Amino acid sequence: MKKVIIAAFSAIVLGGAATSTIASVHAVYQDQNTDNRVVIKLEELPDAVKNALSADQYKDFTAQSAAVIKSDDKVIYVVSGTQNGQATTLHFAEDGSVIAK
């Protein structure tokens, strides 16, 4: 019984540490990207991104806002909205290809 309690306690402590680390990494990623993020109108998205959003896989997606992130060698379009009732953020390259989250 003592081993079970110790194992459960260890899992809780280690699980909390992992969650905290993930949250810290995510916060750093957001901070790095918000410096270059510029909010744009949905109408200002490139045609390639608009065409990608009209594809079947996004037929249930409702875009609500957009932004562009520019770095030295990349331009990323971020489109936020809802899909099937859940908040969703999509990332696209200039050519309309989806960039993994």
Steps between C-alpha positions, in 0.01 A plus 500: 500500500784734584654446153168580332469828689860596418450411134177703480664798670798481262270488197313808619818698570671398174184552298465850641862579414451381142187711462682803637789448257266468203318817603832685529613391154165605353522841669850556360380402150212746524725780626743450213225507241287785632779752435464445125125436493284752318123471506345516153148486362378166369464665160873572500596132507672386180278323248694177558406504871138590421486209254645265762235612749227421249616137470273220624709436811417853623134508394397513870762763584385858557786750485476783750839672488831490318857607555827479316834413658806607305852389573816530295421205277135407567152643488233315696131580487312420820124462472294460818141389517276210591458156352231265623442727800864505611745788486757424232809675371639412158843589362566540128799576280469764228421229244200378705667186631419412860780538752492258791407659831 
